[in-house]
Amino acid sequence: MGKVKHFTFEERKKIEEMHKQGFTAGSIARIMNRSKTGIQSDIRKNSSKGFYDAKKAHEHCKFNMENRTKKLQKEFSQEEISKIN
């Protein structure tokens, strides 16, 4: 499995705009040349009452990545972490 490429804030804004216009996840994925599953997952995790919020989605992702890094730093040395990435 390859490295996961997270969505940028600009990509999330584009997803938000297209989602508001009624584009399907598959259509958004084709236009943006990204995975349909990734688009669907991001929309599902970051929607409230049917509305996708790019800002909320990006903040949520940053929070999770920071917490993951903190957890790794508690459990492993810096040298061990660099071998993982």
N, C-alpha and C positions, 0 to 999 in steps of 0.2 A: 504494500500500500504506500502511495506517495505521501509527501508532506501535505498537510491541510493548509489551504490558502484561505485565510479569513477575508470576509468582505470588508472593503474600505467604507468609510462614511459616505463617500460620493456614490459608491455602488448601492449602498442601502437607500440613499435618497432617490436614486433611479428606480429601485425596487418599489419604494413607497409610492412614487408618482405613477408608475405603470399599474400597480395593484389598485390604486384609487380609480384608475381609468378602466378597470375591469379585465386587464390582461391576466391570463392564466399563468401559473408558475412555469409551465412548459414554454410558453411564448416568451416570458421574461428571460428564461434560461437561454433560449436560442438567440435572442437579441443581444444578450450580454456575454454570450459564449461561456456560460457557467453551467454547473450541474443543476438539473431540475430538482434533484433530491435536496441539494444545498439550499436552493431558493425556497422550496416547500418547508423545509425544516426551520429556516430563519423566519419565515412568515408565521408559521405555527407557534413558534416559541415567543415571538415578539408582537403578537396581535392581541388587541383587547376589543371585544365587541365587534369583531370583524375588521378593525382598522389596524394596519401595520404602521408602526412608529419607528422611523429610521434612527432618530436620536436615542430613543429608549433601547433599541436593539444594539446600537454601537456601545452605549454605556454598559449594558449588560455583558457584552462580550469582553470589554476591557476589564470589568470587575472580575469576571471569571478567570481571565488570563493572569491578572495580578494575584489572585488567590492561589492559583495553581503554582505560580512561581514561588510564592511564600511557603506553600506546603513543601515543595521540592527542596527549598533552601533549608528547611527544618530537618528534613530526612536525609539529605545527601550533601556531600561536599561540592564545592564549585567545580572541581575537576570531574566528578561523577556526572554532574548535571550537563556539562559541556559535551560529554560522550553521548548523552541521550539526544541532544539537539544536533 
